[in-house]
Amino acid sequence: MKADIYHLVTVNDGTSDNAAIVQIFSDMAANRLKRDFSLLNYYDEVPVSYGSTIVGVEGDSVELKVHEHQALILKQDNNALIKCPHFHNDLGVHCYASYVNVAKKTVILHKFSYAQIRAERREAVRVRVRDPLPVKFTYGDVVIEGNLVDISGSGVSIHADPVPATDTDQGGVLHLALAGTALKIPGTFVRATADGNGGTTCIFQIKPDPRADTIIGRFIYQRQVEIIQQLKDEVAVE
């Protein structure tokens, strides 16, 4: 999971926080607290969240029965977020999976930390694009070219290298094609950050007109359908 999805928060210290979180699961398992929690992952930026059942708590680990989609994502990503009203100050929790069995829909979670789930503050649904999709941002004679990384109704990010020096809040036009329809969308350069693979990710805010907004919405919906179907297909293979 990326830093823009969650941010770790220390309430007391790592050991105490982990123990407090495990105690909440122990209390839910013993019916001292209502069993009210759900796991949350972001799969290609699409939120995947289901309720789970506590099997048992042993030491610092919690065993759960989970939805098969969640088990598959945990097997791939090895970490998840947890939402539960019993957590301190309504914070979320981040954890790692020490064991995942997709066929049995069973996971064992450990290394719990409090977290702010930043992705839930997003104003618009975002989806990641896997196939190369060319995009360019132009202002004056300057052009930033790359491939689309993800898109929402209010912003896009592209992988571009090299990137000419560009001021924050620089306005321009984004040129791309979605579902075979060419679009020119007014946009603003927000920032460029190294992606860790020698390239650069550029983030833009966009202000699509009604036509472009409709096309983007349809594209996002179709990607969500594809992503969920991909999960189902991968579960079937398992």
Salt bridges, closest charged atoms under 4 A:
ASP4 OD2 - ARG122 NH2 3.67
ASP4 OD2 - ARG126 NH1 3.12
ASP27 OD1 - ARG32 NH2 2.82
ASP44 OD2 - ARG130 NE 2.68
ASP44 OD2 - ARG223 NH2 3.42
GLU45 OE2 - LYS2 NZ 2.87
GLU45 OE1 - ARG122 NH2 3.09
GLU45 OE2 - ARG128 NH2 3.40
GLU120 OE2 - LYS83 NZ 2.70
ASP195 OD2 - HIS159 NE2 2.84
GLU226 OE1 - ARG223 NH1 2.92
GLU238 OE1 - LYS75 NZ 3.39
